[in-house]
Amino acid sequence: MGLLAHAQPASVLFVGNSYTGTNNLPGMVSQLAASLGTTVSTGMVTPGGYTFLQHSTSPTTLSTIASQQWDYVVLQEQSQLGALPPDYNATAASATVLVDSIRAASECSRPVFYMTWGRQNGDAQFCPSFPYMCTYEGMQQALRENYLAMAEDNNAYTAPVGMAWKQVRDTHPGLQLYVGDGSHPSVQGTYLAACVFYCTLFQQPCTGASYTGTLSADTAAILQGIASATVLDSMALWNLDLPEGIGAAITGSTSSAWNTVTFHHSGTGTHLWTCSDGQTSTDANPTFTVDTPGTFTFSHTYTDPCGNTDTVTWTYDFIVSGIDPGAIQDGITVTATEGTIVLRGAAGGDTLTIYDLAGRAVIAVVRGNGTLTVPSSPGVRIWSLHRSNGERISGRVVVQ
């Protein structure tokens, strides 16, 4: 096999806790990449035990995200919370808030979810409430499912460290990936994670890297090979086939009459919208008006500030009477007034969950006219709307 072409230099911010900070994973990624001819600069925000919920409201985390244009921002949840059911805690909602913060800081940043590993012998704390947590295998499967769902919901990459970890356990049980607590990574475990991150970010194998840390060449070669195969044999599964940038897909549409529609996109780059009746627009949120009912084809080509281009095409039905299916999800707002949080524009059966900063949840079901008022004590609150059609929307409000 010939030498790999060098990947482009990259900047990577790691947001997590001790799983990331132990053995200085960001530094190990930089040294591994350097030995393969690639320059990687890193930053990290990794207070011990920190959760997505805490990071999503942390001035330090948010200011670090906004401090420069990171190429990648890695998100690692607290090790137990990432394996629990999505409706049990604020993990999924807070992940969306973090991703929104990343993209608000720079469209060109790619969020990467750091799929962690199950504890060596399962998790005793949550075992009584969630029996699958009693074993490594059950916990690992839950981590896999939850991290893949967060990546899919947020158009982000997954770095499948946990699945490479499982492969090492299955095929090389003599390698010690854990330290004595059965939770945190040994140097071998961190090196495996670094290999997975190199393969994920640059979509190239890391086999043959001369940097081995304190490991023997044979052990490093095993971990390099497993990391490369885990990532590169299933790139679509880890969402690595996503287009660069935020893509051209619209974020919604609104309509004030049967014959008008306004499409929305958050990109600050250049836009080209076309309609099958010949109308065009270069606005970020264009309005189209038609003369007759019918089905029309639209396309949107978006070029982000970093030069990445994406195009999507879809059809839209203009209907004289009845509900316009293109606008059924539109008009949802969540605002905070003194002592209350108000949801407007939802549908009956939608479920609003509000989390305080301790992760406690208040759940309310929308009935009637789609407006819901929920009492709340003052402070920052994370909210998550689970729609009856399966869609999830999340955000953050400040209650006075």
C-alpha positions in Angstrom: 0.0 0.0 0.0 1.3 3.4 -0.9 1.6 6.4 1.5 -1.6 8.1 2.5 -2.2 11.6 1.2 -1.9 14.0 4.2 -5.2 15.3 5.6 -5.7 19.0 5.8 -4.8 20.7 9.1 -7.7 21.0 11.6 -8.7 22.6 14.8 -10.7 20.4 17.3 -12.4 21.5 20.5 -13.2 18.7 23.0 -16.2 19.3 25.3 -16.7 16.6 27.9 -15.4 15.5 31.3 -12.8 13.2 32.8 -13.3 10.5 30.1 -11.8 13.1 27.7 -9.4 14.7 30.1 -7.8 11.5 31.4 -4.5 10.8 29.7 -5.0 14.0 27.7 -7.0 12.6 24.8 -6.8 15.9 22.8 -3.0 15.9 23.0 -2.8 12.2 22.0 -5.0 13.0 18.9 -2.6 15.8 18.0 0.5 13.6 18.3 -1.0 10.7 16.4 -2.0 13.0 13.6 1.4 14.6 13.5 3.0 11.2 13.0 0.7 10.8 10.0 1.7 14.1 8.6 -1.3 16.2 9.7 -1.4 19.2 12.0 -4.2 19.2 14.6 -4.6 22.0 17.1 -6.9 21.3 20.0 -8.7 22.9 22.9 -10.8 21.3 25.7 -13.4 22.0 28.3 -13.5 18.9 30.6 -14.6 19.6 34.2 -15.0 16.3 36.1 -18.4 14.7 35.8 -19.8 17.5 33.6 -23.0 16.8 31.7 -24.4 18.1 28.4 -26.9 20.1 30.5 -24.2 21.8 32.5 -22.1 22.5 29.4 -25.2 23.9 27.5 -25.5 26.7 30.1 -21.8 27.1 31.1 -20.3 30.5 30.2 -16.9 28.9 30.0 -18.1 26.2 27.5 -20.1 28.6 25.4 -17.4 31.3 25.3 -14.8 28.6 24.3 -17.0 27.4 21.5 -17.4 31.0 20.3 -13.7 31.8 20.8 -12.6 30.8 17.3 -13.8 29.0 14.2 -13.3 25.3 15.2 -13.3 22.8 12.4 -14.8 20.2 14.8 -16.4 20.3 18.2 -16.5 17.0 20.0 -19.3 16.4 22.5 -19.0 13.8 25.2 -21.9 13.2 27.7 -21.4 12.0 31.3 -20.7 8.3 31.1 -23.9 7.0 32.7 -26.4 9.6 31.4 -25.5 8.8 27.8 -26.8 5.3 28.2 -30.1 6.1 29.9 -33.5 6.4 28.0 -33.8 9.7 26.2 -37.0 10.7 28.0 -35.4 10.1 31.4 -33.0 13.0 31.4 -32.0 16.2 29.5 -29.2 14.6 27.4 -30.9 14.8 24.0 -32.4 18.2 24.5 -29.1 19.6 25.8 -27.2 18.1 23.0 -29.4 20.0 20.5 -28.8 23.2 22.4 -25.0 22.6 22.3 -25.1 21.9 18.6 -27.2 25.1 18.0 -24.5 27.0 19.9 -21.8 25.5 17.8 -23.5 26.4 14.6 -24.4 29.9 15.8 -20.7 30.5 16.5 -19.6 29.1 13.1 -21.5 27.4 10.3 -18.3 25.7 9.3 -17.9 23.8 12.5 -18.8 20.1 12.5 -20.3 18.7 15.7 -19.0 15.2 16.6 -20.6 13.0 19.2 -18.1 11.0 21.2 -19.7 7.6 21.7 -18.2 6.3 24.9 -18.0 2.8 26.3 -20.0 0.7 28.8 -18.5 0.2 32.3 -16.4 -2.9 32.6 -19.0 -4.8 34.7 -22.1 -2.7 34.1 -23.4 0.1 36.2 -24.5 -0.7 39.7 -26.2 2.6 40.4 -28.8 2.4 37.6 -29.0 -1.4 37.5 -32.1 -1.6 39.7 -34.1 0.9 37.6 -32.8 -0.1 34.2 -31.8 -3.8 34.1 -29.9 -3.5 30.8 -27.4 -1.2 32.7 -26.4 -4.2 34.9 -24.0 -5.6 32.2 -21.3 -4.1 30.0 -23.1 -5.4 26.9 -26.5 -3.8 27.8 -24.9 -0.5 28.6 -22.8 -0.5 25.5 -25.8 -1.2 23.3 -27.7 1.7 24.8 -24.8 4.0 24.3 -24.6 3.0 20.7 -28.3 3.6 20.1 -28.4 7.0 21.9 -25.3 8.5 20.4 -26.4 7.4 16.9 -29.8 9.0 17.5 -28.3 12.3 18.6 -25.9 12.4 15.6 -28.8 11.7 13.3 -31.1 14.2 14.9 -28.5 17.0 14.8 -26.8 16.2 11.4 -23.5 15.5 13.2 -20.8 12.9 13.0 -20.4 10.0 15.5 -17.0 8.9 16.7 -17.7 5.3 17.5 -15.1 4.8 20.3 -17.4 2.6 22.2 -17.8 0.1 19.3 -14.1 -0.1 18.7 -13.8 -0.7 22.5 -16.2 -3.6 22.2 -14.2 -5.1 19.3 -11.0 -5.0 21.4 -12.8 -6.6 24.4 -14.2 -9.3 22.1 -11.0 -10.1 20.2 -8.2 -9.1 22.5 -9.5 -9.6 26.0 -5.9 -9.4 27.4 -5.6 -5.7 26.5 -6.6 -3.6 29.5 -8.7 -0.6 28.3 -9.9 0.4 31.8 -8.1 1.5 34.9 -8.9 0.0 38.3 -12.3 1.7 38.7 -13.7 -0.2 35.7 -14.9 3.1 34.2 -12.1 5.5 33.1 -9.7 4.7 30.3 -6.2 3.3 30.7 -3.5 4.7 28.4 -4.4 1.9 26.0 -8.1 3.0 26.1 -7.2 6.6 25.4 -4.9 5.6 22.6 -7.7 3.6 21.0 -10.0 6.6 21.3 -7.4 8.8 19.7 -7.1 6.4 16.8 -10.9 6.4 16.3 -11.0 10.2 16.3 -8.2 10.4 13.7 -10.1 8.0 11.4 -13.4 9.8 12.1 -12.2 13.3 11.4 -10.1 12.6 8.4 -11.9 9.5 7.1 -8.5 7.8 6.6 -7.0 4.7 8.4 -4.4 5.4 11.1 -2.6 2.1 10.6 1.2 2.6 10.4 1.3 5.7 12.6 4.7 6.0 14.2 3.3 7.6 17.4 2.5 4.8 19.9 2.7 6.8 23.1 3.9 4.5 25.9 2.5 1.4 24.2 4.4 -1.4 22.5 4.5 -1.3 18.7 2.4 -4.5 18.6 -0.3 -3.2 20.9 -0.5 0.1 19.1 -0.8 -1.8 15.7 -3.7 -3.8 17.1 -5.6 -0.7 18.3 -4.8 1.2 15.1 -6.2 -1.7 13.0 -9.4 -2.1 15.0 -10.1 1.7 15.1 -9.6 2.0 11.3 -11.9 -0.9 10.5 -14.6 0.2 13.0 -14.8 3.6 11.5 -14.1 3.1 7.8 -16.1 -0.1 7.3 -19.4 1.7 8.4 -19.0 5.3 7.4 -22.7 5.9 6.6 -23.7 4.4 9.9 -21.6 7.0 11.8 -23.0 9.8 9.6 -19.6 10.5 8.0 -21.2 10.8 4.6 -23.0 14.0 5.5 -22.2 17.0 3.3 -19.8 19.5 4.8 -21.4 22.6 6.4 -25.1 22.9 7.5 -26.5 21.8 4.1 -29.2 23.2 2.0 -32.2 21.6 3.7 -34.8 24.1 4.9 -35.5 24.5 8.6 -39.3 25.1 8.0 -41.9 27.0 6.0 -44.7 29.5 6.7 -47.7 30.4 4.7 -50.1 33.4 5.1 -52.4 32.4 2.3 -53.1 29.3 0.2 -51.0 30.6 -2.7 -47.9 31.8 -0.8 -45.1 30.1 1.0 -41.9 31.4 2.7 -39.0 28.9 3.2 -36.5 29.3 5.9 -32.8 28.6 6.1 -30.4 29.8 8.8 -27.3 30.0 6.6 -25.3 33.2 6.2 -23.7 32.2 2.9 -25.2 32.5 -0.6 -28.6 31.0 -1.7 -30.2 30.2 -5.0 -33.9 29.1 -4.8 -35.8 28.0 -7.9 -39.5 27.1 -8.5 -40.7 25.0 -11.3 -42.8 27.9 -12.6 -39.7 29.9 -13.2 -39.5 32.0 -10.0 -36.0 32.4 -8.4 -34.6 34.1 -5.3 -31.3 34.6 -3.6 -32.8 35.6 -0.2 -32.2 33.4 2.9 -35.9 33.2 3.5 -37.7 33.7 0.2 -41.4 34.0 -0.4 -43.0 32.4 -3.5 -46.5 33.2 -4.8 -48.4 31.1 -7.3 -51.4 31.8 -9.4 -53.1 28.4 -9.4 -53.3 25.4 -7.0 -51.1 22.4 -7.7 -47.8 20.7 -6.9 -44.7 22.7 -7.6 -41.0 21.6 -7.4 -38.5 23.7 -5.5 -34.7 23.5 -5.2 -32.3 25.3 -3.0 -28.6 25.5 -3.6 -26.6 26.8 -0.6 -22.9 27.7 -0.4 -21.7 28.3 3.1 -19.0 30.8 4.1 -16.3 28.0 3.8 -17.2 27.2 0.2 -19.1 24.0 0.8 -22.1 23.6 -1.6 -25.2 21.5 -1.2 -28.5 21.3 -3.1 -31.9 19.9 -2.1 -35.0 19.5 -4.2 -38.6 18.9 -2.9 -42.2 19.4 -3.9 -44.8 21.7 -2.3 -48.6 21.5 -2.6 -50.6 24.7 -2.9 -54.1 23.8 -1.7 -57.1 26.2 -1.8 -58.8 24.7 1.2 -57.8 22.4 4.0 -54.5 22.2 5.9 -51.3 22.8 4.0 -49.1 19.8 4.7 -46.0 21.9 4.2 -46.9 24.2 7.1 -48.3 21.7 9.6 -45.1 21.9 11.8 -44.7 25.7 11.6 -45.4 28.5 14.0 -44.1 26.8 17.2 -42.7 29.2 19.8 -41.5 28.8 23.4 -41.2 32.0 25.4 -40.7 32.8 29.1 -42.5 35.4 31.1 -42.4 36.1 34.8 -42.7 32.7 36.5 -44.0 30.9 33.5 -43.0 29.2 30.2 -45.5 29.5 27.3 -45.7 27.1 24.4 -47.7 28.2 21.3 -48.4 26.6 18.0 -48.2 22.9 19.1 -50.7 20.2 18.4 -52.8 18.2 20.8 -50.8 15.3 22.1 -47.4 17.0 21.8 -45.4 16.6 25.0 -43.4 19.5 26.5 -40.6 18.6 28.9 -38.8 21.3 30.9 -35.6 20.6 32.8 -34.0 22.7 35.5 -30.2 22.8 35.8 -30.3 19.8 38.2 -31.8 17.7 35.4 -35.2 17.5 37.1 -38.1 17.3 34.6 -41.6 18.8 34.5 -43.7 17.2 31.8 -46.9 18.6 30.3 -49.1 17.4 27.5 -50.6 19.8 25.0 -54.4 19.7 24.7 -57.0 21.8 23.0 -55.8 24.9 21.1 -52.0 24.2 21.1 -51.1 26.8 23.8 -49.6 25.6 27.0 -48.6 27.6 30.1 -46.3 25.9 32.6 -45.3 27.5 35.9 -41.5 27.7 36.4 -39.1 29.0 39.0 -36.6 31.6 37.8 -33.4 30.6 36.0 -32.2 29.0 32.8 -34.4 26.2 31.6 -33.9 23.6 28.9 -37.1 22.5 27.1 -37.8 19.6 24.7 -41.0 19.3 22.6 -41.7 15.7 21.6 -44.3 15.9 18.8 -47.0 13.3 18.2 -45.4 12.6 14.8 -42.1 11.6 16.5 -40.2 14.9 15.8 -38.2 16.5 18.6 -37.5 20.2 19.0 -35.3 21.6 21.8 -34.2 24.9 23.1 -33.3 27.1 26.1 -35.2 30.0 27.8 -34.5 32.2 30.8 -37.4 32.6 33.3 -37.4 35.9 35.3 
